[in-house]
Amino acid sequence: MKRRDFLQYTGLTAMALSISGFKYFNGTTYVGDCETTTDILGPFYRPESPLKNNLVIPGLKGEIVEISGVIRRPDCQTVIPDAKIELWHCDPEGVYDNHSDAFKYRGTTFSDENGKYIFKTQMPIPYDAGNGNIRPAHFHFLFSASGYQDLITQIYFKGDPHLENDIMASNPKSELRILNINTENGHNHILFDCTMKKKLDLSFNSFRMITGKYQNVNNNIETIELFEHNKSLWIKNQVFGTRYDYIGKNKFRLAGLPDDFKNEMEINIDEMRNVSVLKTTIAPGRIKETIVYKKI
């Protein structure tokens, strides 16, 4: 299925720029802002990809590349062992494997005792996402670890001619995720470290109350289905779903959007315990859209 269907260093001795973010020297070591920024999940996430870190498919075109990095806590220093890393990307024709049991170009691995992970795969290509929108080549990641917020993100590559016109890759928050592909002795390597955030959890009873099917109050045909997966709230789609992060005060936000975009859901429960969702979408150049759904 095609998607259309759906360092420079600073030069200052007290500062350093890593793949994860800015750090400063406190006299002993480098600390500071090492946040790994989020990106959209995309419509083609599939859970339960097999435990494998070699995704190379012999006979298919695409340069072989090794991707590795270290998973760290918010202090920018302490590593996280046994973190789960899911990787997925399109094939050499720009197609995602959304249904086969082979889970082509999809795999899961875990960080070792030093927080390190590694994948070996083939480079994806830019592809037409519809309406002439060419997405630059990219890899999708989902990082998860006990006690931390799941991190959904993507990485891009310097020199890709499609970066400038892509809404997500051109977002300033993506700057530190536009990476070099380093080649040494004929081997391609990408370094991508990740820093996790502490998790803001909802209770089991909260999820039980708000998950289920909802109907547009102004359109009896349109429905959405909310479900829980790994203690996060999702809206069901044709492949699996789209994840929303809890941001407090009964609100959930689609992660990874540029600052001038907004996609949020606010859950409302009346005195009769009837549940409704106010979904708000704002995009540059468009009228603010609000839709109310009631649980059925």
Residue pairs with C-beta under 8 A, 6 or more apart in sequence:
1 44
1 95
1 96
1 98
1 99
2 94
2 95
2 127
2 128
3 42
3 43
3 44
3 90
3 94
3 96
3 127
3 128
3 129
3 130
3 135
4 128
4 129
4 130
5 130
6 43
6 44
6 237
6 238
6 239
7 17
7 18
7 19
8 17
9 16
9 17
10 16
10 17
13 25
14 24
14 25
15 22
15 23
15 24
15 25
16 22
16 23
16 24
16 25
16 30
17 23
17 176
18 34
18 193
19 69
19 176
19 177
19 179
19 191
19 192
19 193
20 34
20 35
20 36
20 72
20 76
20 176
20 193
20 194
20 195
21 32
21 33
21 34
21 35
21 36
21 176
21 195
22 32
22 33
22 34
23 30
23 31
23 32
23 33
23 34
23 76
24 30
24 31
24 32
29 77
30 76
31 75
31 76
31 77
32 76
33 76
34 72
34 76
34 195
35 195
35 197
36 143
36 151
36 153
36 177
36 193
36 194
36 195
36 196
37 153
37 173
37 174
37 176
37 177
37 256
38 151
38 152
38 153
38 173
38 255
38 256
39 152
39 153
39 154
39 168
39 174
39 177
39 256
40 152
40 154
40 168
40 254
40 255
40 256
40 257
41 140
41 142
41 152
41 242
41 243
41 255
41 256
42 140
42 154
43 237
43 238
43 239
43 242
44 88
44 96
44 98
44 239
45 88
45 140
45 142
45 239
45 240
45 241
45 243
46 88
46 98
46 103
46 106
46 239
46 240
47 229
47 240
49 86
49 88
49 103
49 106
49 107
49 108
50 103
50 106
50 107
50 108
51 107
51 108
51 109
52 107
52 108
52 109
53 107
53 109
53 117
53 118
53 119
53 120
54 107
54 119
54 120
54 121
55 87
55 104
55 105
55 106
55 107
55 119
55 120
55 121
55 122
56 64
56 120
56 121
56 122
57 91
57 104
57 105
57 122
60 91
60 92
60 122
61 92
61 122
62 91
62 92
62 122
62 123
62 124
62 125
63 122
63 123
63 188
64 120
64 121
64 122
64 123
64 188
65 120
65 121
65 122
65 123
65 181
65 188
65 189
65 190
66 118
66 119
66 120
66 187
66 188
66 189
66 190
67 87
67 118
67 119
67 120
67 121
67 139
67 189
67 190
67 192
68 116
68 117
68 118
68 119
68 189
68 190
68 191
68 192
69 116
69 117
69 191
69 192
69 193
69 194
70 79
70 111
70 114
70 115
70 116
70 117
70 193
70 194
71 79
71 80
71 83
71 85
71 111
71 115
71 116
71 117
71 143
71 145
71 193
71 194
71 195
71 196
72 78
72 79
72 80
72 115
72 193
72 194
72 195
72 196
73 79
73 80
73 148
73 195
73 196
74 195
74 196
74 197
74 198
76 195
79 111
79 114
79 115
79 116
80 111
80 115
80 145
80 148
80 196
81 111
81 112
81 113
81 114
81 115
82 110
82 111
82 145
83 110
83 111
83 115
83 117
83 143
83 144
83 145
83 196
84 108
84 109
84 110
84 143
84 144
84 145
85 108
85 109
85 110
85 111
85 117
85 119
85 141
85 142
85 143
86 106
86 107
86 108
86 141
86 142
86 143
86 144
87 106
87 107
87 108
87 109
87 119
87 121
87 139
87 140
87 141
88 96
88 105
88 106
88 107
88 139
88 140
89 96
89 105
89 121
89 124
89 138
89 139
89 140
90 96
90 105
90 124
90 125
90 127
91 97
91 104
91 105
91 124
92 122
92 124
92 125
93 125
94 124
94 125
94 126
94 127
94 128
96 105
97 103
97 104
97 105
97 106
98 239
105 121
105 122
105 124
107 119
107 121
109 117
109 118
109 119
110 117
111 117
123 137
123 181
123 188
124 137
124 138
124 139
125 137
126 134
126 135
126 136
126 137
126 160
126 162
127 134
127 135
128 134
128 135
129 135
133 165
133 166
134 162
134 165
134 166
135 162
135 166
135 169
136 156
136 157
136 160
136 161
136 162
136 163
136 166
136 169
137 156
137 157
137 160
138 154
138 155
138 156
138 157
138 169
139 154
139 155
140 152
140 153
140 154
141 151
141 152
141 153
141 154
141 155
141 192
141 194
142 150
142 151
142 152
143 150
143 151
143 153
143 194
143 196
144 150
144 151
144 230
145 196
147 198
147 199
148 196
148 197
148 198
148 199
149 196
149 197
149 198
149 199
149 200
149 245
150 230
150 232
150 243
151 194
151 196
151 197
152 243
152 255
152 256
153 177
153 194
153 256
154 168
154 174
154 177
155 177
155 178
155 179
155 190
155 192
156 163
156 169
156 174
156 177
156 178
156 179
157 178
157 179
157 180
157 181
158 178
158 179
158 180
160 169
162 169
163 169
163 170
163 178
164 170
167 258
168 174
168 256
168 258
169 178
171 258
171 259
173 258
173 259
177 192
179 190
179 191
179 192
180 190
181 188
181 189
181 190
182 188
182 189
182 190
182 191
183 189
199 231
200 246
200 247
200 248
201 231
201 246
202 231
202 233
202 246
207 228
207 231
207 233
209 269
209 273
209 275
210 226
210 233
210 267
210 275
210 295
211 226
211 227
211 228
211 233
212 225
212 226
212 275
212 295
212 296
213 223
213 224
213 225
213 295
213 296
214 223
214 224
214 225
214 226
214 276
214 277
214 293
214 294
214 295
214 296
215 222
215 223
215 293
215 294
215 296
216 222
216 223
216 291
216 292
216 293
217 276
217 292
217 293
217 294
218 291
218 292
223 293
223 296
224 235
224 236
224 277
224 293
225 235
225 236
226 233
226 234
226 235
226 236
226 277
227 233
227 234
227 236
227 241
228 234
229 241
229 243
232 243
232 244
232 245
232 246
233 243
233 244
233 246
233 252
233 265
234 240
234 241
234 242
234 243
234 244
235 241
235 242
235 244
242 254
243 254
243 255
244 252
244 253
244 254
244 255
244 264
244 265
245 252
245 253
245 254
245 255
246 252
247 253
247 264
250 266
250 267
250 268
251 264
251 265
251 266
251 267
252 264
252 265
252 266
252 267
253 262
253 263
253 264
253 265
254 263
254 264
257 263
260 282
260 283
260 284
261 282
261 283
261 284
262 280
262 281
262 282
262 283
263 279
263 280
263 281
263 282
264 279
264 280
265 277
265 278
265 279
265 280
266 277
266 278
266 280
267 275
267 276
267 277
268 275
268 276
268 277
268 278
269 275
269 276
270 276
274 294
274 295
275 294
275 295
276 292
276 293
276 294
276 295
277 292
277 293
277 294
277 295
278 290
278 291
278 292
279 290
279 291
279 292
279 293
280 288
280 289
280 290
281 288
281 289
281 290
282 288
282 289
